[in-house]
Amino acid sequence: MGETSTETAIDPKLLELICCPLTKGVLSYDATRKELISLTAKLAYPVREGIPIMLPSEARALDEDEIAQRRKLRG
C-alpha cells in the first residue's frame, strides 16, 4: 500500500508536544526524509506511516555537515 501525504504528515500540534527523548529538546520535521530532527542529540528519528518512532536505537545519527547545514537553515 502506498503512502499518501496525510499518512506521513506530522500534525503541527503533535510536533509542539513531543520532544527528543534523550535531550528533551525541540524537534523539527524533515518532510523530505520523513524524520524528526534533534540537532542537540544529533539524531534523526524516523516517521513511519505518520507515526514518530522515538527510540534512539531506531534513530539515524546526523553527521557534522548535515548538522551545520540544518543550523544554517534555521537561522
MARROMAR-878253 format. One record per residue: residue in three letters; x, z, y of N, C-alpha, C in turn. Coordinates in steps of 0.001 Angstrom, whole numbers, plus 500000, padded with zeros to 6 digits. Each point is the difference from the previous one (the first is absolute). Layout:
<fizas>
alaXZYXZYXZY
...
</fizas>
This chain:
<fizas>
met500833500000498829499167500000501171500885500000501244
gly499728499107500966500816499912501210499663501101500989
glu500980500330500839499787501015501012499471499347501262
thr499051500649500651499519499526501283500504500936501080
ser499855499592501233500493500830501096499298501355500042
thr498730500063499603499300501281500014500499500925498897
glu500534499436498916500521500835498914501367500567500327
thr500745499346500887501363500424500260500190500615501376
ala499025499874500876500129500555501342499930501523499950
ile500755500625500886499973501456500115499070500361501150
asp499073500869499735499088500479501028500821500725501070
pro499855499627501271500769500659501065499809501516500035
lys498799500472499659499756501445499976500799500670498891
leu500110499321498853500805500535498901501461500075500414
leu500474498965500682501393499971500446500304501147500962
glu499011500392500791500175501135500911500089501324499241
leu499338500075498851499922501259499251501161500237499045
ile500501498932499386501045500195498994501378500030500658
cys500931500612499297501370500084500498500956499849498820
cys501251499848500311501018499884498962500032501310499202
pro499937499932498682499998501230499204501338500755500041
leu501065499319500358501311500671500062500278500627501360
thr499744499240501061500356500455501346498818500505500815
lys498791499711499536498759500292500732499943499212501302
gly500777498935500084500060499167501195498972498886499997
val499976499286501103499073498897500229500352498812499110
leu498950499307499547500172498783499211499482498813500795
ser500618498847499807499476498767500579499706499043498857
tyr499027499115500223499573499083498950500610498631500212
asp500651499482498973500521498636499990499037499168499161
ala499137499236500684498974499219499309500603498867499182
thr501112499458500442500640498893499289500482500432498622
arg500649501155499943500539500490498728499069500976499295
lys498898500344500661499037500976499459500702501316499659
glu500628500575501034500741501251499836499746500917501195
leu500074501293499733500003501010501053501446500413500211
ile500453499927501237501409500203500314500234501367500618
ser500971500718499445500481501246500588501451499767500408
leu500221499821501313501375499784500468500848501253499830
thr499386501166500153500744501254499858500521500183498577
ala499162499714499013500399500136498595500726498750499492
lys499951498918500796500609498723499618499394499449498711
leu498639500124499922499274499553498819498804499147500388
ala499627499100499099498800499176500143499113500263498790
tyr498845500607500245499059500327498937499068498809499760
pro499833499580498766499144498837499732498513500329500182
val499245498953500342498545500085500053499489499004498973
arg499343500506498985499501499158498910498475500015500000
glu499416498827500127498540499849500036499381500914501053
gly500690500120501134499502500809501108500252501488499871
ile500689500424498943500258501423499761501478500299500236
pro500311500881500973501397500370500229500538500816498820
ile501143499609499502500669500720498911501080500872500660
met499658501252500227500854500886500790500958500827499143
leu500565499375499010500980500661499132501400499501500366
pro500906500890500355501358499563500324500645499189498872
ser499651500300498768500573499260498867499522498549499954
glu498872499697500648499462498639500052500441499258501264
ala500565500720500945500369499413501287501285499175499897
arg500076499022500889501187499152500104500881500553501115
ala501294500119499719500941500471501022500212498898501032
leu499989500398501273500262499056501082501498499955500258
asp500547498798500174501421499923500329500187500181501509
glu501223500247500426500295500309501403499595498869500942
asp500178498746499577499615498861500844498493499984500239
glu499238500251498947498546500006500123499535501152500890
ile500622501150499877499656501153500831500276499684501460
ala501173499436500283500362499652501379499023498979500580
gln499630499003499203499070498980500463498629500604500309
arg499524500883499135498684500610500214500019500924501217
arg501087500727500204500092500868501179500028499177501277
lys500657498860499931500067499103501158498608499464500334
leu499219499642498976498646499491500196499064501070500577
arg500242501238499572499161501113500464500207500288501473
gly501170499648500503500263500211501421500782501180500222
</fizas>
